[in-house]
Amino acid sequence: MTETLPQWARRIAEQELADTLPRRWSHSQGVARQAEQLAAVAGPDDGLLVAAAVLHDVGYAPRLALTGFHPLDGARFLRDQLGADARLVQLVANHSLALLEAEERGLRQTLEHEFPMLADQVLVDALILCDMTTTPDGTPTSARGRVAEILTRYGAGTLVGRFIQRAQPEIEAAVARTEHRLAAASQPR
């Protein structure tokens, strides 16, 4: 029996995160649960969305954290060591407006060059919703609540704090667009 893409992704994420970063693993599982609820939005790419959701933070794994910027480290691992699908790698590399954080870190050109943003705005927005409406413990929250939690955890003046404040308007817009798409998809035709 062969694994589906989401099954493969869960196995990889669990191997890399469950023992070393159990809270990050809980978050990743919660993000994947959110993605499973968006099948109507993702359409035939629902498996890709779930796989990206469960793998989005794999770059935090201690053995993979080479640059200290988890979207880049995770995407490089998926591309270079596992030969993962290019769209999956792009979603992981650019999840939740990572380009803005890359800019704060002086890595924007590197991220853009190695992993151009996926052109599918529906998937990009859906992954933002999944990540930014899930707490570190894997439970649902609002996008505003998640941003507030990140600011509390890191501090407003830190690199991550500056990034998340810059990203907040677009995070909220992506969540609203995805919620609108989900509502439209659930309307009888």
C-alpha positions in Angstrom: 0.0 0.0 0.0 1.4 3.4 -0.9 1.1 6.5 1.2 -1.0 9.5 0.2 0.8 12.9 0.2 -0.8 13.9 3.5 0.1 10.5 5.1 3.7 10.9 3.9 3.9 14.5 5.2 2.5 13.5 8.6 5.1 10.8 8.9 7.9 13.2 8.0 6.7 15.9 10.3 6.2 13.5 13.2 9.7 12.1 12.7 11.2 15.5 12.8 9.1 17.3 15.5 7.3 14.9 17.8 10.2 14.0 20.1 12.3 17.1 19.9 9.6 19.8 19.7 6.3 18.3 21.0 4.5 21.6 21.2 5.5 22.5 17.7 4.2 19.1 16.7 0.9 19.8 18.4 0.7 23.1 16.5 1.4 21.4 13.2 -1.2 18.8 13.8 -3.7 21.5 14.6 -2.8 23.4 11.4 -3.4 20.2 9.5 -6.8 19.7 11.1 -7.7 23.2 10.0 -6.6 22.3 6.4 -8.8 19.2 6.4 -11.8 21.5 6.9 -10.9 23.5 3.8 -11.3 20.7 1.2 -14.1 22.6 -0.5 -11.8 25.6 -0.9 -8.7 23.7 -2.0 -10.5 21.4 -4.4 -8.3 18.9 -6.0 -5.3 20.3 -4.1 -6.8 19.5 -0.7 -4.1 16.8 -0.1 -1.4 19.3 -1.0 -2.9 21.8 1.5 -2.9 19.3 4.3 0.6 18.2 3.5 1.9 21.8 3.5 0.0 22.4 6.8 1.5 19.6 8.7 5.0 20.3 7.3 5.0 24.1 7.4 7.1 24.3 10.6 9.4 21.3 9.9 12.3 23.7 9.6 12.3 24.2 13.4 13.5 20.7 13.9 16.9 21.1 15.6 18.8 19.0 13.0 17.3 21.0 10.1 17.7 24.5 11.6 20.7 25.5 9.6 20.0 29.2 9.0 17.6 29.7 11.9 14.8 30.8 9.5 12.4 27.8 9.6 10.6 28.4 6.3 13.9 28.4 4.4 15.4 25.5 6.4 12.2 23.4 6.0 11.9 24.0 2.3 15.6 23.2 1.7 15.1 19.9 3.6 12.0 19.0 1.7 13.6 19.9 -1.7 17.2 18.7 -1.2 16.8 15.7 1.1 13.4 14.4 0.2 12.8 15.6 -3.4 9.4 16.8 -2.5 6.9 18.3 -4.9 7.8 21.8 -6.0 4.4 23.3 -5.0 4.6 21.7 -1.6 8.1 23.1 -1.1 7.0 26.6 -2.3 4.1 26.6 0.2 6.3 25.6 3.1 9.0 28.2 2.1 6.5 31.0 1.9 3.9 30.1 4.5 2.2 32.9 6.5 4.0 35.8 4.7 7.4 34.4 5.3 8.8 36.8 2.8 8.2 39.7 5.2 10.1 37.9 7.9 12.9 37.0 5.4 13.2 40.7 4.7 13.7 41.4 8.4 16.4 38.7 8.5 18.2 39.9 5.3 17.1 36.7 3.5 14.4 38.0 1.2 16.5 37.7 -2.0 17.6 34.2 -1.0 14.0 33.1 -0.3 12.6 34.7 -3.5 15.4 33.2 -5.7 15.2 29.7 -4.3 11.5 29.4 -3.7 9.3 31.8 -5.7 5.9 32.4 -4.3 3.3 29.9 -5.5 1.0 31.6 -7.9 -2.1 29.9 -6.5 -3.5 32.6 -4.1 -6.3 30.3 -2.9 -3.8 27.8 -1.5 -1.5 30.5 -0.1 -4.4 32.2 1.6 -5.8 28.9 2.9 -2.4 28.0 4.5 -2.3 31.4 6.1 -5.7 30.8 7.7 -4.7 27.3 8.9 -1.4 28.5 10.5 -2.6 31.9 11.8 -5.8 30.5 13.4 -4.1 27.7 15.4 -2.4 28.2 18.8 1.0 26.8 19.6 -0.9 23.9 21.4 -2.9 23.1 18.3 -6.3 24.5 19.2 -8.3 26.9 17.1 -8.1 30.7 17.7 -8.8 33.9 15.8 -6.1 35.5 13.6 -6.0 38.5 15.9 -5.7 36.2 18.9 -2.8 34.4 17.2 -1.0 37.6 16.3 -1.4 38.8 19.9 0.0 35.5 21.2 3.0 35.8 19.0 3.6 39.4 20.1 3.4 38.4 23.7 5.7 35.4 23.3 8.4 37.3 21.3 7.9 41.0 22.2 6.8 43.8 19.9 10.4 45.1 19.3 11.9 41.8 18.3 12.5 40.7 14.7 9.5 38.3 14.9 7.4 41.0 16.6 8.2 43.6 13.9 7.4 41.0 11.2 4.1 39.9 12.7 2.9 43.5 13.1 3.8 44.3 9.5 2.1 41.0 8.3 -1.1 41.4 10.4 -3.2 43.3 7.8 -2.4 40.8 5.1 -2.9 37.8 7.5 -6.4 39.1 8.3 -7.2 39.8 4.7 -6.1 36.2 3.7 -8.2 34.8 6.5 -11.2 36.8 5.3 -10.7 35.8 1.7 -10.5 32.1 2.6 -13.6 32.4 4.9 -15.5 34.0 2.0 -14.4 31.2 -0.4 -15.5 28.6 2.1 -18.9 30.2 2.5 -19.3 30.5 -1.2 -18.3 26.8 -1.7 -20.9 25.7 0.9 -23.8 27.5 -0.9 -26.2 25.3 -2.8 -25.9 25.6 -6.5 
